[in-house]
Structures are given as structure tokens and as C-alpha cells.
Amino acid sequence: MTSQNTGKTVVVCGGGGFIGGHLVAELRKQGCKKIRSVDIKPLSEWYQVFDDVENLQLDLSEKVACGKAVAGCDLVYNLAADMGGMGFIETHKALCMLSVLINTHLLMAAKDAGVGRFFYASSACVYNADKQRDPKVVPLKEADAYPAMPEDGYGWEKLFSERMCRHFREDFGMVTRVARYHNVYGPLGTFEGGREKAPAAICRKVIEAKLSGKHEIQIWGDGHQTRSFMYITDCLKGTQDILHSDIIEPLNLGSNELVTINGLVDIVEDIAGIKLKRHYQLDAPKGVNGRNSDNTLIQQLLGWQPSVKLRDGMALTYRWIFDQMSPRYRAA
């Protein structure tokens, strides 16, 4: 990919996280020489660390830290947030809401620093819950965020921060761009500990069953809830396309390949070469009944569409998680 970031000083906020780490790696691959990666976690906990990148440990909820993060930068990718999968965001609503400080202070610092372009990673959790009650969901169009009834906590923070980006653009002339991510997955990310999302969690559970010999799996909900999942490389291309575009309104960035959670388990079982007895935890966090991305607008405006099929992306994700987990069982 020819990079419009080349020659620019780029800061990736949340660079120690899953998407941020992959974005830093991609920018380096494209030849970007001046990259700053910022995260609140100690470097030892970052998913990817590169010696030729300026790596800073900063709490971006603080305004002074945001000033340090964006000083001298041309482009800002804001991927930083206190978040995780449904098991986290349904039980940590206050922490998710406090992420509003990150985007607020980053926007203020970017305005003061004269940053050229500012990207904000929003979420499909901004969409009206009434449009997501049926597993056979109609794909969500960008206009479906209003009238507002987003995911409580996390979704409200994302929707509010989208509006902040809009008003900084309208009032101060900042170039802000927003993507609504739909369930990004892939290797080099969280797969245990409570913040993992469904693709990684299901890979982990299937691997645990395979390596332990206990051929059973716990599934949150009844398994009929539907989602779409976007592989990390498609996310990275779409993110950069949106940042460098002239599209001022939020755009969906996700796959439209709808699958049930049961169907996702089927895929991972097939990859693992195993069949498991399923136990359904009906009282576990499961989110909305159905969510899918309508990609009509981004295809029309930018020609972007996902290129990685779910089965192929899950095979790569499974293989990486298996490699992380299997040494534990060999050592036991």
C-alpha cells in the first residue's frame, strides 16, 4: 500500500493495544520514519514494540500528557480507550465512559498543536438498540445512530466523542475523520483475562478443550445472536483510507459477512478438527441480538470493502492463539 503517512510525523494513541500495535507495524512497513506510539500500559505489556519508534507511556486521560503525545505531529490516530469485549463493557460502564477524557483532551491538544488530521476510532456500539433486537438484523446504515439509543456506557461515550470531533471541525477548522469499527479481530491481541472479544474468546475455549481433552465449551447466550467480524488488515486499510479522505461524516468500517455465535464456534471447531459439547450460559453478557455493517456508503465513497473471509481470518487467529497456549500444556 502506498502510504500518505510517509514523510509525516504520526502518533498512534493506544499504540500498545491490539489495533494500535498492528497500525504501527503497518506504518513502518509502508516506510513511515517518524512514528510515535503512546499507551498507558508499561512497554512490557504492549502487544507490539519497535525500537525504531518513539514509544511513550502516558495517561492520555490527562491534558498535559496529550500535549506531549501530539507535540510536533502531523497526523493523529486516536485508538486509545478503556475497553474490551462484551464481558468487560457491560460490567465497567463508568470506566468506559471515562474514556471521554482521552478524546476530549487529545482534540484540545491537537487543536493547540496545529495537527493536520485527526482520526477517531468509534464503534458500532453507537447504533440504536431498537434496530438490533432481531438476530436477522437489517445491516446498520450510518444514519441508524439517530435517534440515539447506543450501548449503555461504552456506546454513549463513543457517540459523544464523535460529536466532539464534529464540533472541533465545525468550530475550529480541524480536519477530523471518524470510523465506526465493527468487531475487529486477528492475531497479536487479547485472548484471555476478561477483555477479549468473541473471536479470540472462542478460539481460546476451543484450544483449551482440545489440549485438555475436555471436549466441552461454554457459550455466552443462546448462540443465536449474530455479528460480523472484520480482520485486522482490512481494518488498517480502511482506517487509513478514511483518515486521508474528504469524508467528514462517520463511516462504517466492518465486514458484512453475518454469522451466528454458534456458526463462529462451528468455524473454529472445523479449524481445530474437533467437535465439542456446548453449554449455554443464558445469564452471561451477550450484547444485542443482531448487528451487521451496511457497507454501501464506504464502498460508494472510497471503494473499500473487506478482502479477508471470516474462515481465513479465524484460521490465522486460531493458529496464533494456539501457539501462545500450547507451551503451557506441554509444561504441565
N, C-alpha and C positions, 0 to 999 in steps of 0.2 A: 504494500500500500504506500503510495506517495503521501508523505505527511506534510500537512500545512502547519504542523508544530515545529518543523525543522527551522533552526535559526532563532526560535523564540525561547524565552525563559518561561518554563512551565512548572506550575506547582500542582501536585496531586494531593489533595486533602483527603485523609483516610487511606494514604498510600500503604499502610501496614496491613490493610484488610484484604479481603478476597478480590474484589473487583479492582481496587486501587493498586494492589500488587501486580495484577495482570496488566493494568494500564501502563504502569511504569515500565514493565518489561517490554511492552509493545512500542512505547515511545523510544526506548533505547534501540530496539530493533529497526525502527524507522530512521535512525540516525540523529535523533534529538540529543544534543550535547549538554544542554543546561536544564536539568531536571531537579526539582526539589520535592521530596516526598515527606509528608508530615502525618504523624499519627500520635495519639495519646499513649499508646502502649509502648513499653520498653522494646528496643530493637530485637531482643531475643524472642519476642512474641509475634513479630511481623511474619507474614506468610512468605514474603519475598524481600530480600535486602540486596542492594547492589552497591559495590564500593565506589563506583564512578558517579553515584547520585548523591546529592546533598540530603542526607537523612536527618530529620529533626523530630525530636519527641516534644510535642507541645499539646497543651489542653486548649483546643480550638473553641471551647465554650467561653474562653476569656478573650476580651477585645485586644489586649496587649499582645497575646500570643498570635492572634490573627494578623496583627500588623507585622509581626516578624515573619509569618508564613508567606505573605504575599508581597513583601518588600522587593521592588525591582523586577516583578514578574509581569509578563505579557498576558499569559493565559492561566486561568484558574479552573481546575476541575474539582468541584466540591462533591465528594463521595462520602464525607465523614458523617457518621450518625451513630447513636447508641441504639442498636437494633439487632434483630436476629429472626429466626423463623417464628411461626405462629405460637409455639410454646413459650417464646420469650415476649413477643409484643402483646399477647393477651394478658400477661401477668405482670408487666412492667410498664404500664401506661404512662406513669409520671416520668420515668426515665426517658421514654421515647419522646414525650412532649418537650423535655428539657433540651433535646437536640435543636430546638428552635433558636437557642442561643448561638449555636455554631453558625448556621446560615446567616443569622442577623449580623453577627459580628464580622463574619467574612465579607458580607456585602458592604458593610460600613468601611472595613479596611481596604477592600478592593477599590471602592469609590475614591477614598483618600489617596491611594497609591496610583491612581490612573491606569488600572488594569485594562487591557484591551478587550478581552472577552471572558465571560464568567459562565461556567456550566453548573447547573444544579441537577443532581440525581434525585428525582421524585420517585413515586411508586404507584402501582396500580391500586394500592390501598386507598387512594384518594376517591375512588369511584363510589357512587351512590349505592348503598347496601341493598336498596329495593330492587335494583337491576341484577342482583347476584344471588337470588334466593332459590333458583332452579338449577340443578346440575346441567340441564340442557340450555345453558346460558346463551343469550344472543351476544356475540362479541361486542366488547365495550368500545364505543367511539369516544373521542376526546371530549365531546360535548356532554357526555354522560356523568361528568364530575359534578354537574349542577342540575337541579338544586342540591346543595351539599348535604351529604349524609355519609361521610367516609368512615373507614375503620376507626373505632374509638381509640384515642391516644395517638398512635403512630400515624394513622391516616390524616387526622386533623392537623398534626404538625407539618406533614408534607404539603397539604393543601395550603396552609397558611404561608409556608415558605415559598411556594410557587407564587403566591400573590405578592410577597416581598420582592421577589425577582422582577415581577411585572412592574411594580411601582418604582423600583430603583431605575428601571429602564425608562419609564414614562417621566419621572420627576428629575432624574439626574443624567439621563442620556447614556447610562451604562448599557453595554451590549450583553444581555443575559439570555441564556438558552436553557430550556428545561426538557428533560426526557422522563417519561413515566415508565420505569422498569417493571417488567412482568417476570418475576421469578427467575433470576439469573443463577446458573449452576455451572459446575465444572471442577477440575482438579485444583489443588492448592487452596483449599478453603476449609471452613469449619465443618466437621462431620460428627462431632460429639460435644458434650458439655452443656447443652441446653439452648444454644443459639443457632444450631444447624437448621437448614431448611429441608423440605421434604425429599428432594432427590438424594442429598447426602445422607439424610437420616435413614432412608430406606436401603441405600447401599450398605450402610454400616450394619443395619439389622440383619440383612441377608448374609453378609460376610460373617457376622457373629454366629448365626445359625449354622452356616457351612463349616466354619472352623471348630466350633464347639461340639458339633454333632447333634445339637438340639434343634431339630427341624421344625421350629415354630417361630412365628413373628407376631408382634403386637402392632396393630394398625390403629391410628387415631381416627375416630369417627367410624362411619359405616362403610367407608371405602368408595362410596358412590360420588363423593364430591369431585368436581372437575377443575382442572387447571391447565395452563400452558406453561412451558418451561423453555427459556432461551439459553443457549450455550454461550459461554463467556466470549468466544471470539466474535460471534455475531454482535454481542453487546458492545464490545470495544469499537468495532467499525461504526455501528450506529451512533454511539456516543460522540465520536469524533466528527462524523458527518453532521450531526445536529449542532455541535458547537460552532462549526465553521460555516453553517448555513445562514440564510437570511430569514429563517422561520422564527417568528417571535412568540408564537403560542406553544404551550406544552404539546409534545408528541408522544404517542405510544411507542415504546420500544420493547417488543416482545415477539415470541412465536405465536402463531395462530393454530398450532397443532394441538388440539384439545385432547386430554387424556383424563380418565378417572384415576383416583389414587390406587384402586385395585389394578387398573391397567398398568400403572407405573410399577407396581410390585411384580406384575406378570413379566414386564420387560427385564427387570433386574434378576428375577429368578431364571429367566432364559439365559441371560448373560452368565450367571453363576452356574448354570447346569444343575439346578436343584428345584424341588417343589416343597413348599412349606405349609404347615397347618396355620391358618390365620385366626387370630383372636382380635376382636374389635373392641376398642376402648371408646364407648359411646359418650363418656363424660370428659374425654380429653379435648384440649383445644383443637378445633378443626377449621376455623375461619368461615368464610362464606361458602355456600353450597356450590357455586359455579363462578368461574372467572376466566375470560379469554380475551385476547387482544384483537381488536379490529385494526388491521394494518393498512387500510385503504389510503389514509391521508399520507403516511410516511412513504408509501410506495409511489403515490402521485407526485409528491413534492421532492423527494430525494432519491427515488428509485431503490430504496433499501428494502431488502427482505431477508429473512433468516436463511442461512445456507446449510446449517447442520441439523439433520434429522434427530429426533429425540433418542432413538435407539442407538445411533452412533455416538452422540454426546454422552449418553449414560454409560456406554461401554468404556469410554475413556475415563470417566469419573470413577466408575467402579474399580477399574484397574489401579488407579492412583490410591484410592482409599484402601484397597486390598493390600497394596504394598506397604502402607503405613501400619496396618493392623496385624498382618501375618507374623512379623517378628515376635510379637507379644505371646502368640500361641506356641511358637517354636521354643521360646524360652521357658514356658510354663512346664 
